[in-house]
Amino acid sequence: NDREDRAKETFHSTAGQAGIIARKAEVDLLLLGHYSIRYRELSPLLDEAMVEFKNARLAIEGETIAIDDEVKIIGKM
């Protein structure tokens, strides 16, 4: 959230804002992705989103996620 002004300038949202949207939309899962290269450590983004929405995950390149009646992390390709 400390880069909220920059996110607005570039038509993006912060992880915290994504969490708020997920909560208000009453979704089952928030999958965070499209990370800026400036973030070498992603866990703070996940922590920020989870303040607003507990069922959040980081999208990991190569990981397969099945979405049907329940969300399952299948593994890496």
ABEGO torsion letter per residue (X at the ends): XAAAAAAAAAGBBBAAAAAAAAAAAGBABBBBBGBBAABABAAAAAAAAAAABABBBBBBBGBBBBBBABBBBAEBX
